[in-house]
Amino acid sequence: MRYALAGGGKRIRPVLCLAVGDALGVEPVELLPAAAALELVHSFSLVHDDLPALDDDAVRRGQPSAHVRFGEATAILAGDALLAEAYRLALSYGSPDVARELARSTLAMIGGQYLDVTGGEPDLEALDRLKTGALFGACIGCALAVAGVPSDEQAPWRQFGGEIGLLFQLVDDVLDEDGHVLTLGVNGTRRLAEHALRRADDCLDRVAADTSVLRDIAGGLLERTS
């Protein structure tokens, strides 16, 4: 479990959760269980996706994948344990709302992976919103839950989460020369990412909070090189 968590990565999901909480006036310590749970779910998904039965990737973040390093059985158990620990943290709050956010996003992510491996995927953007966007949406939703934001005030925040998840995946496609790049080319895919960033900024314009850190994060995602 520690091997999967300590192998690097951008930690963008917990950072997003903390940044949304900061904009809403929530102390970081209150958000740490939710932020850590998000990273644990992400790590679980990587450990399992790398398995031979799914994506069969031997390398993750520049080092051997968990199943290569420890064997398939141990990797499966480690992924299961990462997910269980995520829910233990999510359920440490007085309300079950954080755990519900994680459950919805995890189910969507698993559903997207199922569609991917069985060849039953809808259009590529819809698949991206399941496999990648769902957990990005949970980064926002978990912070909203901890902050106690009323449901009728959540729409622009949640729309921002959807756009930031799409942006992240589109830039990944450019870096990996995969996904949308195969049909739209690098320039076409980058234009889609730029449109997603503009829509994300428009969402933040609709909330009464200091969102400067979130805007910086979104802009940095467009310009990332790894």
Secondary structure, DSSP 4 states (H G I P E B T S, - for coil): -HHHHSS----HHHHHHHHHHHHTT--HHHHHHHHHHHHHHHHHHHHHHTSTTTT--SEETTEE-HHHHH-HHHHHHHHHHHHHHHHHHHTTSSSSHHHHHHHHHHHHHHHHHHHHHHT----HHHHHIIIIIHHHHHHHHHHHHHHT--GGG-HHHHHHHHHHHHHHHHHHHHHHT-TTHHHHHHHHHHHHHHHHHHHHHHHHHTSSS--HHHHHHHHHHHH---
